[in-house]
Amino acid sequence: MGDVSLEEIASLGELTTYPSSTAEEARERVKDADVALLNKVIVDQAFLDAASKLKLVCEAGTGINNINVKLCEERGVIVRNVAGYSTDSVAQTAWMHILNLVGRAFHYQDFVQSGAYSKNPVHVDYAHPFMELAGKTLGIVGMGAIGQKVAAIGKAFGMDIIYYSTSGTGHCKDYPCVGLEELLQKADIISIHAPYNERTAGLIGYEQFKQMKHSAYLVNTGRGGIAVEEDLARALDEGLIAGAALDVYVKEPLPQSSPLLHLVHPERLLFSPHIAWYSQEARARLAHEMAQNIRKGW
């Protein structure tokens, strides 16, 4: 949670916090707890066996794939998450990556700062033009609240919007809902905003990258594993797509052995350290909503 104030939560009882916990530490620390506030910590049988007094699990986030909800229900432990707190923060981060990719922000920064621009014979870096977004197609994987926010910003840039519903429902009627193959083939930018589940695991692999435009970009601020990391690394080095940006990974922090960190063409991939949800404002909303979840009781 960083430096966000937890005073509202602390006012509701005796609050003890830890900056991080291994699975073993979490089981020890939850022994006397009535309420467990956590993120990414696995709540399984061993966790619940250690927490005989536990009545409520508050996920400090939206996704609860780390929690065995069925087992919690059997034990009479209520599970609550916080939905919607990071919509603006994640949408902004997705667009930070999109604009950096198509606008070549890091290249231009280095071109000037390195002195290459000062030595240039003309006043512009003519060898590296950028791409306009107006008239291009933005393909969104998962049109929930965040996907819709990203789409609205794309619309403001003059983009055409299409989306693929990972649930198969296609509730959003503001934009065309298309199949995955059509989205891959038509989109100039693909932005992932879907949960990780049995329908989305490995959704975009090497065969899917082959269907994308060579000029297309992929951005994932959703969940790691939706785009297969090894296949993405291969697709980037083979030039199947123009570039990608990632905020989420299968294993976090990203291992140094990851193929994503050993590209032949590292300039084609931008990273951020799972930071999209972490704006000051989003974390303040998260703390407040967790306090509200505790107030609702059990």
Summary of the structure (lengths in Angstrom):
residues: 298
radius of gyration: 21.5
end to end distance: 24.1
largest distance: 73.0
contacts: 912
relative contact order: 0.14
helix: 36%
strand: 14%
